[in-house]
Amino acid sequence: MIGVGRSVAMLMAGVLLALPAAAAADGIMLVQAGAFWMGRDDGPADEAPLHRVYVRDFWIERHKVTNAEFAAFLNATGLRPPSSERRYDEDDADARIHRVQARWVADPGFEGHPVVEVSWFGARDYCGWKGRRLPTEAEWEKAARGDDKRPYPWGVTAPAPHLAVFARPYNATEPTASRPDGASPYGIHDMVGNLREWTLSVLRPYPYGSDADRPPYTGAMGRVVVRGASHDDPADALALTRRRSYDRRGAAAGHHFVGFRCATSEDLGEVAPGGRSR
């Protein structure tokens, strides 16, 4: 089966984008190669069984992509280039980026909030523009969990307001850097709460063989996996093993509770203490 890295390159080749920038170590964290415990045995059937999965080295952004960052992408590449899927539901009442004097601008006060109403195709294209890609499902869970079977990114403590953004009113997101106490073992913020996140993976039953054996979602068939939890999810929905998914219609739409962050397999160089690349 085609490996994840090669498949991603093939998918990106036909996307009409501005030339992507080279990946750079700006707020992106290294997750070193190795096996980790994925899933659980004491929850929903689609999260079982608890099993070991090997994941290669990858880097993943510390924070979810913000409204200001996605506005810059829209200004550089456009809302919907020819032969491309719609990237952003700008006419939705939940949208926090709007046209102001022919430019896309994040709404005042929401520049640092995670971007909402971005379709899976828009998330894919943004990451390609950055010289990156969406994380696979296994990469996402390893980045959130580490290798000790913890139920939450911060450990075993029950969810609390200082750890994650949850149980809030509709569309009441918070800035992406607002909950540092809830960071994962790799120093990655906001893995549960605030917004759920698009991934690169097609939904398949557990167990995994290895992460590289799983096919990437192409937008053509199957369901794409969404991981994490949202600001308006209850506390019992914050377990980091929770799996959700969308068919193509859902992937082609933006949602008020789904955001994303980017990852890369490209070697970003020397690693500083704490997992940061430099």
VMD Tcl script that draws the C-alpha trace (Angstrom):
set ca {
  {0.00 0.00 0.00}
  {1.21 3.50 -0.78}
  {2.83 5.14 2.25}
  {1.35 8.25 3.84}
  {4.19 10.56 2.73}
  {4.03 9.47 -0.93}
  {0.23 9.58 -0.98}
  {0.18 13.09 0.43}
  {2.60 14.28 -2.26}
  {0.38 12.78 -4.96}
  {-2.72 14.45 -3.51}
  {-1.10 17.86 -3.35}
  {0.29 17.70 -6.88}
  {-3.02 18.55 -8.49}
  {-4.13 21.26 -6.09}
  {-4.12 24.74 -7.62}
  {-2.33 26.81 -5.02}
  {0.21 29.55 -4.76}
  {3.65 27.99 -4.56}
  {3.94 26.55 -1.03}
  {6.56 27.88 1.31}
  {9.16 25.47 2.66}
  {8.28 24.01 6.04}
  {9.91 25.91 8.87}
  {10.14 25.35 12.61}
  {7.83 28.19 13.66}
  {5.80 27.07 16.66}
  {5.92 23.44 15.57}
  {6.77 20.54 17.86}
  {8.67 17.34 17.19}
  {7.04 14.03 18.08}
  {9.77 11.42 17.86}
  {9.32 8.06 16.17}
  {8.11 5.15 18.24}
  {5.13 3.10 19.29}
  {2.35 4.34 21.57}
  {-0.91 3.05 22.97}
  {-3.87 3.98 20.75}
  {-7.57 3.55 21.56}
  {-9.19 2.11 24.68}
  {-11.03 -1.00 25.86}
  {-13.47 0.70 28.23}
  {-15.31 3.02 25.86}
  {-17.26 3.06 22.57}
  {-16.75 0.09 20.23}
  {-15.04 2.19 17.54}
  {-12.28 3.12 20.03}
  {-11.39 -0.51 20.79}
  {-9.16 -2.33 21.15}
  {-6.34 -0.61 23.00}
  {-3.35 -1.42 20.81}
  {0.21 -0.40 19.99}
  {0.86 1.67 16.85}
  {4.23 2.70 15.45}
  {4.48 6.26 14.13}
  {7.50 7.76 12.38}
  {9.04 11.13 13.29}
  {6.74 14.04 12.56}
  {6.27 17.66 13.53}
  {2.91 19.18 14.48}
  {1.90 22.75 15.13}
  {1.62 23.74 18.76}
  {-1.61 25.67 18.19}
  {-4.68 25.37 16.02}
  {-4.68 27.62 12.95}
  {-6.16 31.02 13.80}
  {-8.56 33.33 12.00}
  {-5.73 35.78 11.25}
  {-3.57 33.02 9.76}
  {-6.35 31.68 7.57}
  {-7.25 35.20 6.42}
  {-3.66 35.60 5.16}
  {-4.06 32.34 3.20}
  {-7.32 33.52 1.60}
  {-5.67 36.78 0.58}
  {-2.79 34.89 -1.01}
  {-4.73 32.15 -2.79}
  {-8.43 33.04 -2.98}
  {-11.62 31.58 -1.60}
  {-12.24 29.04 -4.35}
  {-9.79 28.81 -7.27}
  {-11.00 27.15 -10.50}
  {-11.63 23.40 -10.20}
  {-11.22 23.61 -6.41}
  {-13.68 22.84 -3.64}
  {-14.94 25.67 -1.50}
  {-12.44 26.29 1.27}
  {-14.36 28.45 3.69}
  {-18.04 29.14 4.44}
  {-17.71 32.91 4.56}
  {-21.48 33.44 4.37}
  {-22.19 31.39 7.48}
  {-23.27 33.35 10.55}
  {-20.51 31.65 12.58}
  {-17.69 32.84 10.30}
  {-15.09 35.12 11.90}
  {-13.30 36.21 8.70}
  {-14.93 38.68 6.31}
  {-14.14 40.80 3.25}
  {-13.17 44.36 4.14}
  {-12.22 46.63 1.23}
  {-11.42 43.66 -1.02}
  {-9.28 41.90 1.59}
  {-10.05 39.06 3.96}
  {-9.76 40.23 7.56}
  {-10.34 38.44 10.87}
  {-13.11 40.02 12.92}
  {-11.77 42.37 15.62}
  {-11.08 40.47 18.83}
  {-11.06 37.08 17.09}
  {-7.68 37.25 15.35}
  {-6.09 34.76 17.77}
  {-9.09 32.43 18.05}
  {-8.99 29.14 16.13}
  {-10.56 29.47 12.71}
  {-14.04 27.98 12.22}
  {-16.09 27.19 9.09}
  {-13.09 25.82 7.15}
  {-13.89 22.75 5.05}
  {-11.59 19.73 5.00}
  {-10.50 20.87 1.53}
  {-9.68 24.34 2.86}
  {-7.67 22.84 5.71}
  {-5.80 20.58 3.28}
  {-5.04 23.50 0.97}
  {-3.88 25.77 3.79}
  {-1.44 23.15 5.05}
  {-0.17 22.61 1.49}
  {0.36 26.37 1.15}
  {2.50 26.22 4.29}
  {4.54 23.33 2.91}
  {2.83 20.95 5.35}
  {-0.14 18.60 5.52}
  {-2.88 17.57 7.92}
  {-1.85 15.08 10.63}
  {-2.94 11.48 10.34}
  {-5.31 10.11 12.96}
  {-2.54 8.15 14.69}
  {-0.20 11.17 14.66}
  {-2.92 13.29 16.21}
  {-3.53 10.80 19.02}
  {0.15 10.27 19.74}
  {0.73 14.04 19.84}
  {-2.15 14.39 22.30}
  {-1.44 11.32 24.42}
  {2.23 10.42 24.55}
  {2.96 6.79 25.41}
  {1.35 6.29 28.85}
  {-2.33 5.59 27.95}
  {-3.50 8.84 29.56}
  {-7.17 9.76 28.91}
  {-6.52 13.50 28.50}
  {-3.58 15.45 27.06}
  {-2.67 16.81 30.50}
  {-2.93 13.46 32.28}
  {-5.65 11.77 34.34}
  {-7.19 14.79 36.09}
  {-10.82 15.39 35.14}
  {-11.44 18.25 32.69}
  {-11.52 21.70 34.29}
  {-11.83 25.23 32.84}
  {-8.12 26.01 33.30}
  {-7.17 22.91 31.25}
  {-9.52 23.06 28.25}
  {-12.23 25.17 26.61}
  {-15.45 23.13 26.92}
  {-19.09 23.26 28.09}
  {-19.36 26.81 26.77}
  {-22.13 28.52 24.77}
  {-22.43 28.06 21.03}
  {-19.51 29.64 19.13}
  {-17.78 30.80 22.35}
  {-14.21 29.89 21.38}
  {-11.12 31.19 23.16}
  {-7.66 32.17 21.84}
  {-5.54 29.17 20.91}
  {-2.86 29.89 23.55}
  {-5.29 30.39 26.44}
  {-4.91 27.00 28.18}
  {-1.16 26.19 28.56}
  {-1.88 24.01 31.63}
  {-3.74 21.61 29.33}
  {-0.80 20.97 27.01}
  {0.07 17.43 25.92}
  {3.32 15.64 26.87}
  {4.90 17.17 23.74}
  {3.93 20.73 24.67}
  {1.06 20.89 22.17}
  {-1.89 23.05 23.20}
  {-5.64 22.77 22.78}
  {-5.76 19.15 21.63}
  {-9.18 18.71 23.23}
  {-11.60 21.57 23.67}
  {-12.06 24.82 21.75}
  {-12.49 23.03 18.38}
  {-12.36 19.50 17.02}
  {-9.77 18.97 14.26}
  {-9.66 17.66 10.72}
  {-7.18 14.85 10.02}
  {-5.75 13.23 6.89}
  {-7.16 9.75 7.61}
  {-10.02 7.70 6.23}
  {-12.15 6.13 8.96}
  {-11.27 2.46 9.40}
  {-11.89 0.04 12.30}
  {-9.15 -0.54 14.86}
  {-6.64 -2.05 15.31}
  {-4.09 -0.29 13.15}
  {-1.11 -2.21 11.76}
  {1.10 0.84 11.45}
  {0.14 4.42 10.77}
  {1.71 4.29 7.31}
  {-0.63 1.44 6.31}
  {-3.72 3.62 6.57}
  {-4.92 5.32 3.37}
  {-5.22 9.10 3.36}
  {-8.59 10.69 2.69}
  {-8.84 12.09 -0.86}
  {-12.30 13.65 -0.78}
  {-13.61 11.04 -3.20}
  {-14.73 8.06 -1.09}
  {-15.15 7.04 2.52}
  {-15.35 9.16 5.66}
  {-12.65 11.47 6.99}
  {-11.72 11.28 10.68}
  {-12.20 14.25 13.01}
  {-10.51 14.16 16.42}
  {-10.62 16.20 19.60}
  {-13.48 18.09 21.22}
  {-15.17 21.46 20.86}
  {-15.94 24.44 23.08}
  {-19.61 23.42 23.25}
  {-18.96 19.74 24.00}
  {-19.62 18.48 27.55}
  {-16.85 17.24 29.82}
  {-17.61 13.58 29.07}
  {-16.80 14.17 25.37}
  {-13.21 15.28 26.04}
  {-11.53 11.86 26.15}
  {-8.75 12.12 23.58}
  {-9.60 8.69 22.15}
  {-12.98 9.94 20.87}
  {-13.47 9.41 17.12}
  {-15.83 11.28 14.81}
  {-16.06 11.37 11.02}
  {-17.73 13.03 8.03}
  {-18.72 11.83 4.60}
  {-17.78 13.89 1.54}
  {-20.71 16.26 1.97}
  {-19.65 17.00 5.54}
  {-16.00 17.33 4.53}
  {-16.91 19.89 1.87}
  {-18.59 22.13 4.44}
  {-17.28 24.26 7.25}
  {-18.51 23.73 10.82}
  {-18.61 25.96 13.89}
  {-16.97 23.25 16.01}
  {-14.19 21.98 13.68}
  {-10.79 23.59 13.18}
  {-7.38 22.17 12.33}
  {-3.61 22.32 12.68}
  {-0.86 21.23 10.29}
  {1.91 18.65 10.48}
  {4.89 17.59 8.41}
  {7.26 14.65 8.01}
  {9.99 16.96 6.71}
  {13.10 17.07 8.87}
  {13.12 20.53 10.43}
  {16.58 20.24 11.93}
  {18.10 20.27 15.40}
  {15.73 19.73 18.29}
  {15.88 21.98 21.33}
  {15.00 20.86 24.88}
  {11.26 20.29 25.32}
  {10.71 18.99 21.79}
  {10.84 22.32 19.92}
  {12.71 22.45 16.65}
  {15.14 25.29 16.09}
}
mol new
graphics top color blue
foreach p $ca { graphics top sphere $p radius 0.5 }
foreach p [lrange $ca 0 end-1] q [lrange $ca 1 end] { graphics top cylinder $p $q radius 0.2 }
display resetview
